[in-house]
Amino acid sequence: MVPADDVWTYLFEVIQSHLAVTCAVLLVTLAAIRWLIRDSYQVDGFSQKHVFITGCDSGFGHLLARQLDAKGLHVVAACLTEEGAADLTAAASPRLKTLLLDVTDSASIGRAVELVSKEVGERGLWGLVNNAGRSVPIGPTEWMELEDFTKVLDVNLIGVIEVLLQFLPLLKKAQGRVVNVASILGRLSLTGGGYCLSKWGVEAFSDGLRRDMHLFGIKVSIIEPGFFKTAVTRLDLIEADLRRLWTRLPQDVKDSYGETYFDDYVKAQDFSMGLLCSPDISKVTRCMEHALTARFPRTRYSAGWDAKLFWIPLSYLPSCVSDFATNMFLPSPKDQRNV
């Protein structure tokens, strides 16, 4: 048996011989512990804070509204449909308020600002969550027309900008929070149509807004979800719209893709979405909640294993690598050229 004194002497010699490495590990460990403790601090006075959320008919917005309501915050939830508003009202406390909002309609946004102004009074608006969005039309760029891009951009980007601009005076009163929902597709463009464009735009808009509003005490956070099962990823809606795009293509364009391309594309999409889409949307809403309630919110939140471990790391690799990885999910057209 080795004497205890010899063990301690050996350990001391090892530490001395690797002093720089030991110090580095110790500093990293202390920094990580400090970050975790700091990240856990929350703001006070939930019962005095109001949060306005767009896109609450279903999905992230619906669940987030219920979560914040359960924590005692005053939630004003904007829905596109009366049915969505009724479902949320039935699932929440009487404290939660709903209203109808079309983020592509300036007058609708103006009416929402008036209602929220009456609710918050002089305290101002603590939180704005820009969550409303749509995915279709989405698909190969050649299948699109200009209107297909603008349908998505008007909701996902221009809507975000106009809602923010109209609510900004109320946010400045409260020195509040802005939470903009982007996507990992705002880091890595995987398909044509307006969705990826709009999410890259949300990323850029949020970065500029964060720097502009920092000195006014407003904090801006970006949510970058991976793939989750929501209305945005409903395969029946996406497939129906893809069929609409394919049907209207000129015959010579269809011929260049081949007879089976559409069916192969849909099958590949069904497989990849089935593999990647998580049903646990609380992974996203927990990030949103943290951005609104933490004393030190993060600038960016990636939600989902695929975002953290695959898509975001892939976005930092050379384009040839990300092109190869994303093309593996899609079929090849008949008239492809080998370059």
NORTAKA-V773603 format. One record per residue. N is the residue number from 1. PSI is psi as a letter, one per 30 degrees, with the letter a starting at -180 (NA if undefined). Layout:
[[N PSI] [N PSI]]
//
This chain:
[[1 k] [2 k] [3 k] [4 e] [5 e] [6 e] [7 e] [8 e] [9 e] [10 e] [11 e] [12 e] [13 e] [14 e] [15 e] [16 e] [17 f] [18 h] [19 e] [20 e] [21 e] [22 e] [23 e] [24 e] [25 e] [26 e] [27 e] [28 e] [29 e] [30 e] [31 e] [32 e] [33 e] [34 e] [35 e] [36 e] [37 e] [38 e] [39 f] [40 f] [41 k] [42 l] [43 l] [44 l] [45 h] [46 e] [47 f] [48 g] [49 k] [50 k] [51 k] [52 k] [53 k] [54 l] [55 h] [56 g] [57 e] [58 a] [59 b] [60 e] [61 e] [62 e] [63 e] [64 e] [65 e] [66 e] [67 e] [68 e] [69 e] [70 f] [71 f] [72 g] [73 l] [74 j] [75 k] [76 j] [77 k] [78 k] [79 l] [80 f] [81 l] [82 e] [83 e] [84 e] [85 e] [86 e] [87 e] [88 e] [89 e] [90 f] [91 f] [92 l] [93 l] [94 f] [95 e] [96 k] [97 k] [98 l] [99 l] [100 k] [101 k] [102 j] [103 f] [104 g] [105 j] [106 e] [107 e] [108 e] [109 e] [110 e] [111 e] [112 e] [113 e] [114 e] [115 e] [116 e] [117 e] [118 e] [119 e] [120 f] [121 b] [122 f] [123 f] [124 a] [125 j] [126 e] [127 k] [128 k] [129 j] [130 j] [131 f] [132 k] [133 l] [134 l] [135 e] [136 k] [137 k] [138 k] [139 a] [140 k] [141 e] [142 f] [143 f] [144 l] [145 l] [146 e] [147 e] [148 e] [149 e] [150 e] [151 e] [152 e] [153 e] [154 e] [155 e] [156 f] [157 e] [158 e] [159 e] [160 e] [161 e] [162 e] [163 e] [164 e] [165 e] [166 f] [167 f] [168 e] [169 e] [170 e] [171 e] [172 e] [173 e] [174 f] [175 h] [176 a] [177 k] [178 k] [179 j] [180 k] [181 j] [182 b] [183 l] [184 f] [185 f] [186 f] [187 e] [188 j] [189 j] [190 f] [191 l] [192 a] [193 a] [194 f] [195 e] [196 e] [197 e] [198 e] [199 e] [200 e] [201 e] [202 e] [203 e] [204 e] [205 e] [206 e] [207 e] [208 e] [209 e] [210 e] [211 e] [212 e] [213 f] [214 e] [215 f] [216 g] [217 g] [218 k] [219 k] [220 k] [221 k] [222 k] [223 k] [224 i] [225 l] [226 b] [227 k] [228 l] [229 j] [230 a] [231 f] [232 f] [233 g] [234 j] [235 e] [236 e] [237 e] [238 e] [239 e] [240 e] [241 e] [242 e] [243 e] [244 e] [245 e] [246 e] [247 e] [248 f] [249 k] [250 l] [251 e] [252 e] [253 e] [254 e] [255 e] [256 f] [257 e] [258 l] [259 e] [260 f] [261 e] [262 e] [263 e] [264 e] [265 e] [266 e] [267 e] [268 e] [269 e] [270 e] [271 e] [272 e] [273 e] [274 e] [275 e] [276 e] [277 k] [278 k] [279 f] [280 i] [281 f] [282 f] [283 e] [284 e] [285 f] [286 e] [287 e] [288 e] [289 e] [290 e] [291 f] [292 f] [293 f] [294 k] [295 e] [296 i] [297 l] [298 l] [299 e] [300 k] [301 k] [302 k] [303 k] [304 k] [305 e] [306 e] [307 e] [308 e] [309 f] [310 d] [311 e] [312 e] [313 e] [314 e] [315 f] [316 f] [317 l] [318 l] [319 e] [320 e] [321 e] [322 e] [323 e] [324 e] [325 e] [326 e] [327 f] [328 f] [329 f] [330 l] [331 l] [332 k] [333 l] [334 e] [335 h] [336 k] [337 k] [338 j] [339 NA]]
//
